Structure formats: C-alpha cells, structure tokens
C-alpha cells in the first residue's frame, strides 16, 4: 500500500546520492527528498537537479545531529562511506526512521544486523548492503532460489565496465579506488562443499560469454559480493560464490601489481622518503584511468537444482537521457527501491535484516522493470 507524501532522506551528495535522489524524485508518492552532505554546495546542486521536491541540508555525520535530521523522514539511505553506517543505523533506530545503506564491509554490516531487537522494538527496518553487489544480486538470488526445486548451487557474476575499453587495464573508475583495491586483495567468502570458507581473490579465472559487443569476458574471485548470502544459504546449498566480470586479461595484469607489493599498506623507504605503495598505486590509477565515460553493467545469477539451471542476466547501459551512469542506475536505484519499500510499509518483517530475508522479491523485480533495468531469464 502506497503512503502519500513520503519524506525521503539521502545522506551523501556523490554519484550514488544523485542517483538515489533522482529516483526518489520520480515517485508520485514522494513529497520531499532531502539531500544531506558536509559540502552544502554539492547537496544544493543535487537538490536543484532533481527539481522542486529537492531540499539541501549541510551536516557532518561525524559529529552532527543525525537523529534530529532523520526524525520526520519515512526512510533514510546512506550513500556515504561504509565506516559511518553503524552509527547511522543506531541514529535511525533512535529517530524511528527506516534505514538502508550501500554497505561494503562485512564487519560493519554485522554490527548493524546486531541492532535487530532495537529496530524491531521501534517497528522499523535497518537493511545494510543495498547497492549492486552486495545488494540487488541478493534479491535476485532469493527470487531465483525460490523458483528452483532443492537449490544446490548459486553463482553470482557482476562487472561494471567501460563501453569502450582502453589499455592498459580495459577498465574505468566507476567507484572508489579504495573499494576496488579492497575487493581485489581481501579474501572472498564462499560456500564450498556445504561449508563457509575463504579463498584468495584474483583466482579461479573463468570465461563467460555475453551477447555482442561484449563476447567472451573473464570472471574471477573477489571479496565482498556475497555479503550475508553464505549465512543465509548455509545448510541449503553445496556451493555459493561471487566473481567479478572484466574484459579478458585484466585479472592477470592487476594481479601482477599485487604480487609486486604495489597494494601493500606498509610504508617503504624510497630514496629517503616514506611511501605507502597502495596509496601511490591508488593515486596513479585515479590519475591515469578514464572517468565518466559511457559505462555498462553485466550481471549473471545462476541457481542450479533438480538437474536444471535458472539464469538471470542483466546488461545495462549508461543513460544519455538522464546522464546517469549504468553503475548509478544499478547501484542507487536498487537501494532506492528498498528505501521506498520500507517507507511504504511493503516490508512486513521488521528489524535489522539482510535484504534476501525480508525484501519481497517479486515486487522488487517489478520495480526494477519500471526503471528499465531488464532481467532476462533463461533455463537449461
């Protein structure tokens, strides 16, 4: 049931904050979209961009009145760095405001989920990890697993890619370089032989075929994408894993830099200067890789069971009409969908919960379709 005159809050005026605020403003039942950032100029730019529903507020989440800001909003979506999310979740509970975020760190997510009883007592939801991967893929998995008899294997493959790849890495910056390096160097959590285990990232390269213009792509283990799925499906499936999709050759090139120590956070002496290799590499990547070129996002989710495989594919592109990148569409829009569902009272189970356990998957799929994020289904 839609609740008219919804008041939505977006924390963070970066790319994802713009994508979420834009999506909220398109909804007929949303009255106001408050964009809050430490940089008021950025918040004002987004508020102006999305039209008359937009409102800008300056706040420093490190020491500002978050509870006061959240009060009176039906839902808040954090599009800022993950290390504030536990604090924001607690503030949302105190304010009695539904809360979700883009996640990105297993320890922070666990701390948020530990607030389950407090959120339940307030009759609200706290739902972390609501971007793309972790994020939308968790609901796709829940939807597919619900349609497969006795699911045995779950395989998730996701990549944010330039439409026109350029050497040396055939990659462009679609999110923070710190997040990219983390995904590549931290261990991946998977289910193998029915048990949760960790394996090295940048391993187990496989070939995947997509329609033109992509053709054969590569996918390899990276950290973070499975989020809470291993716990959710432990005891149900034999295998569950997540791999990142890139143009062929990317993994080997980046792995070479890791092997040479360029992702180390330990300072080294370079001719009398203390240099942190990871910081240097990050700065060089940002300086030399393209930004804001037309992008695409590839998603493939497969659930195997009963001798059959159910596959969901998404191929999404930069939208020249809105100026929103595919990464913004497939990260901010799904998070906005979850925030709107909470605000509209469409998520019946209250508390701090992973989205695969509480978000109505059928409705979520319909909302994706409304935003022209097309899920192509096949089975074999």
C-alpha positions in Angstrom: 0.0 0.0 0.0 1.5 3.4 -1.1 1.7 6.1 1.6 1.3 9.5 0.0 3.6 12.5 0.9 6.7 10.4 1.7 9.7 12.2 3.0 13.0 10.6 1.9 16.5 11.4 3.1 19.7 10.8 1.2 23.0 11.0 3.1 25.9 11.9 0.7 25.9 14.1 -2.4 28.2 11.9 -4.6 27.3 10.0 -7.7 25.2 7.4 -5.8 23.5 10.1 -3.8 22.5 11.8 -7.1 21.2 8.5 -8.5 19.1 7.8 -5.4 17.7 11.3 -5.1 16.8 11.3 -8.8 14.9 8.0 -8.3 13.0 9.2 -5.2 12.0 12.4 -7.0 10.4 10.4 -9.8 8.0 8.7 -7.4 4.5 10.3 -7.3 4.0 9.5 -3.6 7.3 11.2 -2.6 6.8 14.7 -1.4 10.3 15.8 -0.4 13.8 14.5 -1.0 16.3 15.9 1.5 20.0 15.6 0.4 22.5 16.0 3.2 26.2 16.4 2.9 29.1 18.0 4.7 29.6 20.1 1.5 26.4 22.1 1.2 27.2 23.2 -2.4 27.2 19.6 -3.6 23.9 18.9 -1.8 22.3 22.0 -3.3 23.5 21.0 -6.8 21.6 17.7 -6.5 18.6 19.3 -4.9 18.4 21.7 -7.8 19.0 19.0 -10.3 16.1 16.8 -9.2 13.6 19.7 -9.1 11.0 21.1 -6.7 11.0 18.1 -4.4 14.7 18.6 -3.6 15.9 20.1 -0.4 19.6 20.5 0.7 21.0 20.3 4.2 24.5 20.6 5.5 25.6 18.1 8.1 28.8 16.4 9.3 27.8 12.9 10.2 30.9 12.6 12.4 29.5 15.0 15.0 26.2 16.5 13.7 22.7 15.9 15.0 21.9 12.8 12.9 18.9 11.8 15.0 17.4 15.2 14.5 18.0 15.1 10.8 16.5 11.7 10.4 13.4 12.4 12.5 10.3 13.1 10.4 11.6 11.1 7.4 10.0 7.9 6.4 13.3 6.4 5.3 17.0 7.3 5.1 19.5 6.0 2.6 23.2 6.3 3.3 25.4 6.9 0.2 28.5 7.8 2.2 31.5 5.7 3.1 30.7 2.5 5.0 32.5 3.2 8.2 29.7 5.6 9.4 26.9 3.1 8.8 26.8 1.5 12.2 26.5 5.0 13.8 23.8 6.0 11.2 21.8 2.8 11.8 21.8 3.4 15.6 20.7 7.0 15.0 17.9 5.8 12.7 16.6 3.5 15.4 16.6 6.3 17.9 14.8 8.5 15.4 12.3 5.7 14.5 13.3 6.1 10.8 13.8 3.2 8.4 17.4 3.0 7.2 19.4 1.3 4.5 22.9 1.8 3.0 25.2 0.8 0.2 27.3 -1.3 2.6 30.7 -2.7 1.6 32.2 -4.0 4.8 31.3 -7.3 6.4 32.2 -6.2 10.0 30.1 -3.0 9.8 27.2 -5.0 8.3 27.4 -7.5 11.2 27.3 -4.6 13.7 24.2 -3.2 12.0 22.5 -6.6 12.0 23.2 -6.8 15.7 20.7 -4.0 16.2 17.8 -6.3 15.2 15.9 -6.3 18.5 16.2 -2.5 18.9 15.0 -1.9 15.3 12.1 -4.4 15.8 11.1 -2.6 19.1 10.8 0.6 17.1 8.8 -1.1 14.3 11.3 -0.1 11.6 13.8 -1.8 9.3 17.6 -1.5 9.1 18.8 -3.1 5.9 22.5 -2.9 5.0 24.4 -3.7 1.8 21.7 -2.4 -0.7 23.8 -1.5 -3.7 24.6 -3.7 -6.7 26.8 -6.4 -5.3 26.4 -6.7 -2.4 22.9 -5.5 -3.0 20.5 -6.2 -5.8 22.1 -9.5 -6.5 21.0 -10.8 -3.1 17.3 -10.2 -4.0 17.9 -11.8 -7.5 19.3 -14.9 -5.8 16.4 -15.1 -3.3 13.9 -14.8 -6.2 15.6 -17.4 -8.4 16.2 -19.8 -5.4 12.5 -19.6 -4.6 11.7 -20.9 -8.1 14.2 -23.8 -8.2 13.4 -27.1 -6.6 16.1 -28.0 -4.0 18.7 -25.4 -5.0 22.3 -26.9 -4.8 24.5 -24.2 -6.3 24.4 -20.4 -6.5 26.8 -18.5 -8.8 26.9 -14.7 -9.0 28.9 -12.8 -11.6 28.9 -8.9 -11.8 31.0 -6.3 -13.5 30.9 -2.5 -14.0 32.8 -1.9 -17.3 33.6 0.9 -19.8 31.7 0.5 -23.1 34.9 1.5 -24.9 37.8 -0.3 -23.0 41.2 1.4 -23.1 44.6 -0.1 -22.3 46.4 -0.8 -20.1 43.6 -2.3 -17.8 40.5 -2.0 -20.0 38.7 -0.5 -17.0 37.5 2.8 -15.8 36.8 4.3 -12.4 33.1 3.6 -11.6 33.5 3.7 -7.8 36.2 4.5 -5.3 39.8 3.2 -5.9 40.0 2.1 -2.2 36.9 -0.1 -2.7 38.4 -1.5 -5.9 41.7 -2.5 -4.2 39.9 -3.9 -1.2 37.8 -6.2 -3.5 41.0 -7.4 -5.2 43.2 -8.1 -2.1 40.8 -9.2 0.6 39.7 -12.8 0.8 36.4 -14.0 -0.7 33.8 -15.7 1.4 32.0 -18.6 -0.3 30.2 -21.9 0.4 32.2 -24.9 -0.8 31.1 -28.5 0.0 28.3 -27.1 2.2 30.7 -25.1 4.4 31.5 -21.4 4.6 35.2 -20.9 3.6 37.5 -18.1 2.5 39.6 -18.2 -0.7 42.1 -15.8 -2.3 40.8 -13.1 -4.5 42.0 -12.8 -8.1 42.0 -16.6 -8.5 39.9 -19.2 -10.4 39.5 -17.2 -13.6 36.7 -18.4 -15.9 35.4 -17.4 -19.3 31.8 -16.1 -19.7 30.0 -15.4 -22.9 27.7 -12.4 -23.4 26.0 -11.1 -26.4 27.8 -8.6 -28.7 29.5 -6.2 -28.2 31.0 -8.0 -25.2 31.6 -11.5 -26.4 33.9 -13.6 -24.2 34.6 -12.0 -20.8 36.6 -13.2 -17.8 35.4 -13.6 -14.2 37.5 -14.1 -11.0 37.1 -14.3 -7.3 36.8 -11.0 -5.4 35.8 -10.1 -1.9 32.6 -8.6 -0.5 30.0 -9.5 -3.1 28.4 -12.4 -1.2 27.7 -10.3 1.9 25.3 -12.2 4.1 24.3 -14.8 1.5 26.7 -17.5 2.9 25.0 -17.4 6.3 21.5 -17.2 4.7 22.1 -20.3 2.5 24.3 -22.3 4.8 22.8 -25.8 5.1 20.7 -25.3 2.0 23.3 -25.3 -0.9 26.5 -27.1 -1.6 28.1 -24.2 -3.4 27.8 -20.4 -3.4 30.3 -17.9 -4.9 30.7 -14.5 -6.4 33.1 -13.4 -9.1 33.8 -10.0 -10.8 33.5 -9.7 -14.5 36.2 -7.9 -16.5 37.5 -7.7 -20.1 39.9 -10.6 -20.7 43.4 -10.1 -19.4 42.5 -7.6 -16.6 43.0 -10.0 -13.7 46.4 -11.1 -14.7 47.7 -7.5 -15.2 46.3 -6.3 -11.8 47.4 -9.5 -10.0 51.0 -8.7 -11.2 50.8 -5.4 -9.4 49.6 -7.1 -6.2 52.3 -9.7 -6.4 54.9 -6.9 -6.8 53.7 -5.4 -3.5 52.0 -2.3 -5.0 48.8 -2.9 -2.9 50.7 -3.1 0.4 49.8 -0.6 3.1 53.2 -0.9 4.7 55.4 2.2 4.1 58.7 1.6 2.3 61.7 3.9 2.1 62.2 5.3 -1.4 65.4 7.4 -1.5 64.8 8.8 1.9 61.0 9.3 1.5 58.4 7.1 3.2 55.9 5.9 0.6 52.9 3.7 1.0 52.7 1.6 -2.2 48.9 1.2 -2.0 48.4 5.0 -1.8 50.8 5.6 -4.7 49.1 2.9 -6.8 45.6 4.3 -6.0 46.7 7.8 -7.0 48.2 6.6 -10.2 45.0 4.6 -11.1 42.8 7.6 -10.5 45.2 9.8 -12.5 45.5 7.5 -15.5 42.3 5.6 -15.9 39.2 7.1 -17.6 36.3 8.5 -15.5 32.7 9.2 -16.5 32.9 7.6 -20.0 29.8 5.7 -21.1 29.7 2.5 -19.0 27.8 -0.8 -18.8 27.0 -3.3 -16.0 26.8 -7.0 -16.6 25.1 -9.3 -14.1 24.6 -13.0 -14.2 23.0 -15.0 -11.4 22.6 -18.8 -11.7 20.8 -21.1 -9.4 21.3 -24.9 -10.0 18.9 -27.5 -8.7 16.9 -30.5 -9.7 19.1 -31.1 -12.7 18.4 -27.6 -14.1 19.9 -24.2 -14.1 17.9 -21.0 -13.8 19.8 -17.9 -15.1 19.1 -14.2 -14.7 21.1 -11.8 -17.0 21.2 -8.0 -16.8 23.0 -5.9 -19.4 22.5 -2.3 -18.5 24.0 0.8 -20.2 24.7 4.5 -19.4 21.5 6.5 -19.9 22.2 9.6 -22.1 18.7 11.0 -21.4 19.2 11.3 -17.7 23.0 11.5 -17.7 23.1 8.7 -15.1 25.8 6.0 -15.5 24.8 2.3 -15.5 26.7 1.9 -12.2 24.5 4.6 -10.7 21.3 3.0 -12.2 22.2 -0.5 -10.9 23.5 0.6 -7.5 21.5 3.6 -6.4 18.2 2.6 -8.0 18.0 -0.8 -6.2 18.9 0.9 -2.9 16.2 3.4 -3.5 13.7 0.7 -4.2 14.5 -0.9 -0.8 14.2 2.5 0.9 10.8 3.2 -0.8 9.5 -0.3 0.1 10.4 0.4 3.8 8.8 3.8 3.6 5.6 2.4 2.0 5.3 -0.3 4.6 5.8 -3.1 2.0 8.4 -4.9 4.0 6.4 -6.8 6.6 9.2 -8.3 8.7 10.7 -5.6 10.9 14.2 -5.4 12.4 17.7 -5.3 11.2 17.8 -7.9 8.4 19.7 -8.8 5.3 17.5 -8.0 2.3 17.4 -11.5 0.9 15.4 -12.4 4.0 12.9 -9.6 4.1 12.5 -7.8 0.8 9.5 -9.1 -1.3 11.4 -10.4 -4.3 8.5 -10.3 -6.8 7.8 -6.7 -6.1 11.5 -5.8 -6.3 11.7 -7.4 -9.7 8.6 -5.3 -10.9 10.3 -2.1 -9.5 13.5 -2.9 -11.5 11.4 -3.3 -14.6 9.8 0.1 -14.0 13.2 1.6 -14.1 14.1 -0.2 -17.3 16.6 -2.5 -15.6 15.8 -5.6 -17.7 16.3 -9.1 -16.2 16.5 -11.7 -18.9 15.6 -15.2 -17.7 16.7 -18.4 -19.2 16.8 -22.0 -18.1 18.7 -25.1 -19.3 
